């Protein structure tokens, strides 16, 4: 049993390809650059006011 001198032992993991990435296949956000899940595209249009002003602070 190896001693854990500076914390947990970490296993080296290979980066999955775009086709085999479980996050991209499930439609979730993927932190790996270049994958389809890394691109965030909004499916809704903004229907709010054109200009937004900040509220005055309570005094």
C-alpha positions in Angstrom: 0.0 0.0 0.0 1.7 3.3 -1.1 1.8 6.2 1.4 -0.2 9.2 0.6 2.3 11.9 1.5 0.8 14.9 -0.3 -2.9 13.9 -0.7 -4.8 11.6 -3.0 -3.1 9.5 -5.6 -4.4 10.6 -9.0 -5.0 8.4 -12.0 -4.0 9.7 -15.4 -7.0 9.8 -17.7 -6.9 10.2 -21.5 -9.1 12.9 -23.1 -12.0 11.2 -24.9 -12.7 11.9 -28.6 -15.7 13.9 -29.7 -17.7 10.8 -30.6 -17.0 9.0 -27.4 -17.4 11.8 -24.9 -20.3 11.0 -22.5 -21.0 14.7 -21.7 -21.3 15.7 -25.4 -23.5 12.7 -26.2 -25.9 13.4 -23.3 -26.2 17.1 -24.4 -24.6 18.5 -21.3 -21.8 21.1 -21.0 -18.4 19.7 -21.7 -15.3 21.6 -20.3 -13.0 20.1 -23.0 -12.2 22.7 -25.7 -13.1 21.7 -29.2 -16.0 19.4 -28.2 -19.5 20.1 -29.3 -20.7 20.4 -25.7 -18.2 23.2 -25.0 -20.2 25.6 -27.3 -23.0 27.3 -25.4 -25.9 28.3 -27.6 -29.0 29.8 -26.2 -32.3 28.4 -27.5 -34.4 31.4 -26.3 -34.5 35.0 -27.4 -34.3 37.9 -24.9 -37.8 39.5 -24.5 -36.9 42.0 -21.8 -36.4 45.7 -22.1 -33.7 47.2 -24.4 -32.0 49.2 -21.6 -31.7 48.1 -18.0 -30.8 50.5 -15.2 -29.5 49.4 -11.8 -31.7 49.9 -8.8 -30.8 52.5 -6.3 -29.4 51.2 -3.0 -31.5 51.1 0.1 -30.8 53.9 2.5 
